[in-house]
Amino acid sequence: MKTLKLKMDQKKPEPVKEGLGDQCMRLVPRSAFTAFFTLNLLLMTMQTAGAATGTGIFEIAKSAMQTVYTDVAGIATVAAVVCAAVCLFLMNFSKSGRTVDESRAWLKRIIICWAALMTLGAIVTYFEQIIPKSMFGGTG
Protein backbone atom coordinates (compact mmCIF):
# COMPACT_ATOMS: atom_id res chain seq x y z
CA MET A 1 0.00 0.00 0.00
CA LYS A 2 1.35 3.34 -1.04
CA THR A 3 0.86 6.43 1.10
CA LEU A 4 1.23 9.97 -0.05
CA LYS A 5 3.12 12.35 2.15
CA LEU A 6 3.10 16.10 1.95
CA LYS A 7 6.34 17.94 2.16
CA MET A 8 6.84 20.23 5.12
CA ASP A 9 6.43 23.40 3.10
CA GLN A 10 3.32 22.18 1.26
CA LYS A 11 -0.10 23.06 2.66
CA LYS A 12 -3.37 21.34 2.11
CA PRO A 13 -5.53 23.19 -0.37
CA GLU A 14 -8.25 25.10 1.43
CA PRO A 15 -11.81 24.84 0.22
CA VAL A 16 -12.97 27.81 -1.81
CA LYS A 17 -15.13 30.06 0.31
CA GLU A 18 -18.05 31.84 -1.20
CA GLY A 19 -17.73 35.58 -1.24
CA LEU A 20 -20.28 38.02 0.08
CA GLY A 21 -21.38 38.76 -3.47
CA ASP A 22 -22.56 35.16 -3.98
CA GLN A 23 -24.70 35.30 -0.85
CA CYS A 24 -26.22 38.62 -1.87
CA MET A 25 -27.01 37.29 -5.33
CA ARG A 26 -29.00 34.47 -3.77
CA LEU A 27 -30.94 36.84 -1.51
CA VAL A 28 -31.94 39.29 -4.25
CA PRO A 29 -34.61 37.11 -5.95
CA ARG A 30 -35.96 35.94 -2.59
CA SER A 31 -36.17 39.49 -1.25
CA ALA A 32 -37.75 40.77 -4.46
CA PHE A 33 -40.43 38.08 -4.34
CA THR A 34 -41.14 38.75 -0.66
CA ALA A 35 -41.48 42.48 -1.30
CA PHE A 36 -43.74 41.88 -4.32
CA PHE A 37 -45.94 39.41 -2.41
CA THR A 38 -46.22 41.71 0.63
CA LEU A 39 -47.11 44.71 -1.50
CA ASN A 40 -49.80 42.77 -3.37
CA LEU A 41 -51.31 41.47 -0.13
CA LEU A 42 -51.38 44.98 1.27
CA LEU A 43 -53.04 46.38 -1.84
CA MET A 44 -55.64 43.62 -1.91
CA THR A 45 -56.65 44.14 1.71
CA MET A 46 -56.78 47.94 1.64
CA GLN A 47 -60.15 49.61 1.60
CA THR A 48 -60.74 53.25 0.88
CA ALA A 49 -62.36 55.39 3.55
CA GLY A 50 -65.44 56.20 1.48
CA ALA A 51 -66.14 52.60 0.56
CA ALA A 52 -67.90 51.72 3.80
CA THR A 53 -71.63 52.30 3.44
CA GLY A 54 -72.64 51.83 7.07
CA THR A 55 -72.32 54.50 9.66
CA GLY A 56 -71.67 52.29 12.67
CA ILE A 57 -68.89 49.95 13.56
CA PHE A 58 -71.21 46.93 13.31
CA GLU A 59 -72.22 47.71 9.73
CA ILE A 60 -68.60 48.23 8.71
CA ALA A 61 -67.51 45.01 10.44
CA LYS A 62 -70.40 43.08 8.89
CA SER A 63 -69.56 44.37 5.43
CA ALA A 64 -65.87 43.55 5.86
CA MET A 65 -66.57 40.06 7.20
CA GLN A 66 -68.98 39.28 4.37
CA THR A 67 -66.47 40.44 1.78
CA VAL A 68 -63.62 38.46 3.32
CA TYR A 69 -65.73 35.34 3.75
CA THR A 70 -67.04 35.54 0.18
CA ASP A 71 -63.49 35.83 -1.14
CA VAL A 72 -62.16 33.02 1.05
CA ALA A 73 -65.09 30.73 0.22
CA GLY A 74 -64.62 31.37 -3.50
CA ILE A 75 -60.90 30.69 -3.41
CA ALA A 76 -61.35 27.62 -1.18
CA THR A 77 -64.00 26.20 -3.49
CA VAL A 78 -61.84 26.61 -6.59
CA ALA A 79 -58.79 25.17 -4.80
CA ALA A 80 -60.83 22.23 -3.48
CA VAL A 81 -62.19 21.44 -6.94
CA VAL A 82 -58.73 21.58 -8.53
CA CYS A 83 -57.13 19.44 -5.81
CA ALA A 84 -60.00 16.96 -5.90
CA ALA A 85 -59.65 16.69 -9.68
CA VAL A 86 -55.94 15.92 -9.32
CA CYS A 87 -56.72 13.26 -6.70
CA LEU A 88 -59.37 11.70 -8.92
CA PHE A 89 -57.01 11.64 -11.90
CA LEU A 90 -54.34 9.97 -9.78
CA MET A 91 -56.85 7.43 -8.50
CA ASN A 92 -58.09 6.55 -11.98
CA PHE A 93 -54.83 6.52 -13.93
CA SER A 94 -52.30 5.27 -11.39
CA LYS A 95 -51.01 1.73 -11.51
CA SER A 96 -49.65 1.85 -7.97
CA GLY A 97 -51.94 0.82 -5.13
CA ARG A 98 -50.08 3.11 -2.74
CA THR A 99 -50.78 6.16 -4.93
CA VAL A 100 -54.46 5.26 -5.11
CA ASP A 101 -54.67 4.92 -1.32
CA GLU A 102 -52.89 8.23 -0.74
CA SER A 103 -55.10 9.98 -3.30
CA ARG A 104 -58.21 8.62 -1.62
CA ALA A 105 -56.95 9.85 1.78
CA TRP A 106 -56.19 13.31 0.37
CA LEU A 107 -59.60 13.47 -1.29
CA LYS A 108 -61.25 12.77 2.07
CA ARG A 109 -59.17 15.51 3.74
CA ILE A 110 -60.05 18.02 1.02
CA ILE A 111 -63.77 17.31 1.30
CA ILE A 112 -63.71 17.51 5.11
CA CYS A 113 -61.79 20.82 5.12
CA TRP A 114 -64.06 22.36 2.49
CA ALA A 115 -67.18 21.22 4.35
CA ALA A 116 -65.81 22.62 7.64
CA LEU A 117 -65.13 25.99 6.03
CA MET A 118 -68.63 26.18 4.53
CA THR A 119 -70.19 25.07 7.83
CA LEU A 120 -68.36 27.82 9.73
CA GLY A 121 -69.80 30.37 7.31
CA ALA A 122 -73.29 29.00 7.84
CA ILE A 123 -72.87 29.08 11.63
CA VAL A 124 -71.71 32.71 11.58
CA THR A 125 -74.66 33.67 9.38
CA TYR A 126 -77.06 31.83 11.68
CA PHE A 127 -75.72 33.48 14.85
CA GLU A 128 -75.74 36.87 13.16
CA GLN A 129 -79.51 36.61 12.89
CA ILE A 130 -79.99 35.33 16.46
CA ILE A 131 -77.79 37.74 18.45
CA PRO A 132 -79.35 41.22 18.55
CA LYS A 133 -77.16 44.29 18.07
CA SER A 134 -78.66 45.87 21.17
CA MET A 135 -76.77 43.31 23.22
CA PHE A 136 -73.52 45.07 22.18
CA GLY A 137 -74.72 48.63 22.63
CA GLY A 138 -76.13 49.05 19.14
CA THR A 139 -79.65 50.22 18.35
CA GLY A 140 -80.94 47.22 16.44
C-alpha positions as CSV (number, residue, x, y, z in Angstrom):
1,M,0.0,0.0,0.0
2,K,1.4,3.3,-1.0
3,T,0.9,6.4,1.1
4,L,1.2,10.0,0.0
5,K,3.1,12.3,2.2
6,L,3.1,16.1,2.0
7,K,6.3,17.9,2.2
8,M,6.8,20.2,5.1
9,D,6.4,23.4,3.1
10,Q,3.3,22.2,1.3
11,K,-0.1,23.1,2.7
12,K,-3.4,21.3,2.1
13,P,-5.5,23.2,-0.4
14,E,-8.3,25.1,1.4
15,P,-11.8,24.8,0.2
16,V,-13.0,27.8,-1.8
17,K,-15.1,30.1,0.3
18,E,-18.1,31.8,-1.2
19,G,-17.7,35.6,-1.2
20,L,-20.3,38.0,0.1
21,G,-21.4,38.8,-3.5
22,D,-22.6,35.2,-4.0
23,Q,-24.7,35.3,-0.9
24,C,-26.2,38.6,-1.9
25,M,-27.0,37.3,-5.3
26,R,-29.0,34.5,-3.8
27,L,-30.9,36.8,-1.5
28,V,-31.9,39.3,-4.3
29,P,-34.6,37.1,-5.9
30,R,-36.0,35.9,-2.6
31,S,-36.2,39.5,-1.3
32,A,-37.7,40.8,-4.5
33,F,-40.4,38.1,-4.3
34,T,-41.1,38.8,-0.7
35,A,-41.5,42.5,-1.3
36,F,-43.7,41.9,-4.3
37,F,-45.9,39.4,-2.4
38,T,-46.2,41.7,0.6
39,L,-47.1,44.7,-1.5
40,N,-49.8,42.8,-3.4
41,L,-51.3,41.5,-0.1
42,L,-51.4,45.0,1.3
43,L,-53.0,46.4,-1.8
44,M,-55.6,43.6,-1.9
45,T,-56.6,44.1,1.7
46,M,-56.8,47.9,1.6
47,Q,-60.2,49.6,1.6
48,T,-60.7,53.3,0.9
49,A,-62.4,55.4,3.6
50,G,-65.4,56.2,1.5
51,A,-66.1,52.6,0.6
52,A,-67.9,51.7,3.8
53,T,-71.6,52.3,3.4
54,G,-72.6,51.8,7.1
55,T,-72.3,54.5,9.7
56,G,-71.7,52.3,12.7
57,I,-68.9,49.9,13.6
58,F,-71.2,46.9,13.3
59,E,-72.2,47.7,9.7
60,I,-68.6,48.2,8.7
61,A,-67.5,45.0,10.4
62,K,-70.4,43.1,8.9
63,S,-69.6,44.4,5.4
64,A,-65.9,43.6,5.9
65,M,-66.6,40.1,7.2
66,Q,-69.0,39.3,4.4
67,T,-66.5,40.4,1.8
68,V,-63.6,38.5,3.3
69,Y,-65.7,35.3,3.8
70,T,-67.0,35.5,0.2
71,D,-63.5,35.8,-1.1
72,V,-62.2,33.0,1.1
73,A,-65.1,30.7,0.2
74,G,-64.6,31.4,-3.5
75,I,-60.9,30.7,-3.4
76,A,-61.4,27.6,-1.2
77,T,-64.0,26.2,-3.5
78,V,-61.8,26.6,-6.6
79,A,-58.8,25.2,-4.8
80,A,-60.8,22.2,-3.5
81,V,-62.2,21.4,-6.9
82,V,-58.7,21.6,-8.5
83,C,-57.1,19.4,-5.8
84,A,-60.0,17.0,-5.9
85,A,-59.6,16.7,-9.7
86,V,-55.9,15.9,-9.3
87,C,-56.7,13.3,-6.7
88,L,-59.4,11.7,-8.9
89,F,-57.0,11.6,-11.9
90,L,-54.3,10.0,-9.8
91,M,-56.8,7.4,-8.5
92,N,-58.1,6.6,-12.0
93,F,-54.8,6.5,-13.9
94,S,-52.3,5.3,-11.4
95,K,-51.0,1.7,-11.5
96,S,-49.6,1.9,-8.0
97,G,-51.9,0.8,-5.1
98,R,-50.1,3.1,-2.7
99,T,-50.8,6.2,-4.9
100,V,-54.5,5.3,-5.1
101,D,-54.7,4.9,-1.3
102,E,-52.9,8.2,-0.7
103,S,-55.1,10.0,-3.3
104,R,-58.2,8.6,-1.6
105,A,-56.9,9.8,1.8
106,W,-56.2,13.3,0.4
107,L,-59.6,13.5,-1.3
108,K,-61.2,12.8,2.1
109,R,-59.2,15.5,3.7
110,I,-60.0,18.0,1.0
111,I,-63.8,17.3,1.3
112,I,-63.7,17.5,5.1
113,C,-61.8,20.8,5.1
114,W,-64.1,22.4,2.5
115,A,-67.2,21.2,4.4
116,A,-65.8,22.6,7.6
117,L,-65.1,26.0,6.0
118,M,-68.6,26.2,4.5
119,T,-70.2,25.1,7.8
120,L,-68.4,27.8,9.7
121,G,-69.8,30.4,7.3
122,A,-73.3,29.0,7.8
123,I,-72.9,29.1,11.6
124,V,-71.7,32.7,11.6
125,T,-74.7,33.7,9.4
126,Y,-77.1,31.8,11.7
127,F,-75.7,33.5,14.8
128,E,-75.7,36.9,13.2
129,Q,-79.5,36.6,12.9
130,I,-80.0,35.3,16.5
131,I,-77.8,37.7,18.5
132,P,-79.4,41.2,18.5
133,K,-77.2,44.3,18.1
134,S,-78.7,45.9,21.2
135,M,-76.8,43.3,23.2
136,F,-73.5,45.1,22.2
137,G,-74.7,48.6,22.6
138,G,-76.1,49.0,19.1
139,T,-79.7,50.2,18.4
140,G,-80.9,47.2,16.4
